[in-house]
Amino acid sequence: MPAADRRAAALLPQGAPNAGIRARIDDVLAGRARALLRADRAALLAGTAPAARAAQDRAAARVAAVPFSAVEYRISEIGEPAPDGRLTVTAGLSHRLRGIDEHPAVLPRRLTFDRTPAGWLLSGDEPDGSAALWDLGETRVAQGERSLVLGLGTAEELAGLAAVADRAVPAVSELWGDGWPGRLLLLSPATEPQFARMLDVTAGSYQGIAAVTVAAGGEPAATPADRVLVNPEAFRGLSDLGRRVVVTHEATHVATRAATRSWTPLWLSEGVADYTGYRGAGRTPKQIAPELGRDVAAGRVPTALPADADFAAGAPGIAQAYEQAWLACEMIANRYGPQRLVRLYREVGAMGDPARLEAVLRAELGLDLPAFTKAWATELVRQLRR
């Protein structure tokens, strides 16, 4: 067996089709990747089974405007050919977007191939988990000075998003510095169910949440591509200030991704994002934290910082959790200066062990966690009872 065939055979799971089938599938997917990169619909259809060409032509139209700078299919498994002449393949669609991605993002895909007189040809390319934006409709593009927006809405909506993103980037860099790409990617489906489909969650799970920052799986795993995914129905209901705050909040997550670790408490990561979003907005604490203000007025004063579970989509009291987090970071910035808040955040990310949070708080603020929590609760009452 030639060396190339031995290598191909070694990649096949036990009992999988022979290396000849693998080589054919590789060829079809390599041609498909080149066609996606060049937005060449004719080339895309050349590797498609005749019965699937109408559907794949529509799929090609949906993805034609996406500005890919690299595309590759990475096969993870090839199933056994079925008696009806169909073959199922799981793969990752590895891709980069021009001007955005330093490293490839990977979307899981489920591919089907039909045996035809011309050999194995693709008959389906579907999401295997989270949907891509172009799986859901014709993708349009708005190019900002500091942003790229891909969406299913109107040109006016996408241009408006790009304008908001272009304002958010310098606002974030002013506080967090230039050690991040300084460019945002926003993905905007047309409906909330589509938003849920892109997150691969149940419809309604993120009702009322205007946007989230998601990290697309890729290589290297430590530096994933960051995407701001907009929930269009919630976003449309916001004021101009609300939209600016939301996008700046999400841009802060992108800018601080390298300093954010699994042990970073959400009260700190969500708090700094809201602090950055509201910074310079001219709003009072009562305007920023209305739910918490009502709780304090009713005598319900929190005695502990919000736990990570309090920020989960749909959690009771999620609005208060965000408001409490904002006020904790606002207090740090007011007492010690905004750059101390930035330094605290980075030191927490670098600590390597959640048990060291106390030591970092003492080093940066001169307070252990109980003392910090007490100061925060006192400040919370002072600010919201004015």
Secondary structure as GFF3:
##gff-version 3
##sequence-region A 1 386
A	DSSP	alpha_helix	3	11	.	.	.	ID=ss1
A	DSSP	alpha_helix	19	38	.	.	.	ID=ss2
A	DSSP	alpha_helix	41	46	.	.	.	ID=ss3
A	DSSP	three_ten_helix	50	52	.	.	.	ID=ss4
A	DSSP	alpha_helix	53	63	.	.	.	ID=ss5
A	DSSP	beta_strand	68	78	.	.	.	ID=ss6
A	DSSP	beta_strand	86	97	.	.	.	ID=ss7
A	DSSP	beta_strand	105	116	.	.	.	ID=ss8
A	DSSP	beta_strand	119	127	.	.	.	ID=ss9
A	DSSP	alpha_helix	133	136	.	.	.	ID=ss10
A	DSSP	beta_strand	140	143	.	.	.	ID=ss11
A	DSSP	beta_strand	147	151	.	.	.	ID=ss12
A	DSSP	alpha_helix	155	176	.	.	.	ID=ss13
A	DSSP	beta_strand	184	188	.	.	.	ID=ss14
A	DSSP	alpha_helix	192	199	.	.	.	ID=ss15
A	DSSP	beta_strand	211	216	.	.	.	ID=ss16
A	DSSP	beta_strand	225	230	.	.	.	ID=ss17
A	DSSP	alpha_helix	232	236	.	.	.	ID=ss18
A	DSSP	alpha_helix	240	255	.	.	.	ID=ss19
A	DSSP	three_ten_helix	257	259	.	.	.	ID=ss20
A	DSSP	alpha_helix	266	278	.	.	.	ID=ss21
A	DSSP	alpha_helix	285	288	.	.	.	ID=ss22
A	DSSP	alpha_helix	290	297	.	.	.	ID=ss23
A	DSSP	three_ten_helix	308	311	.	.	.	ID=ss24
A	DSSP	alpha_helix	318	336	.	.	.	ID=ss25
A	DSSP	alpha_helix	338	350	.	.	.	ID=ss26
A	DSSP	three_ten_helix	354	356	.	.	.	ID=ss27
A	DSSP	alpha_helix	357	365	.	.	.	ID=ss28
A	DSSP	alpha_helix	369	384	.	.	.	ID=ss29
###
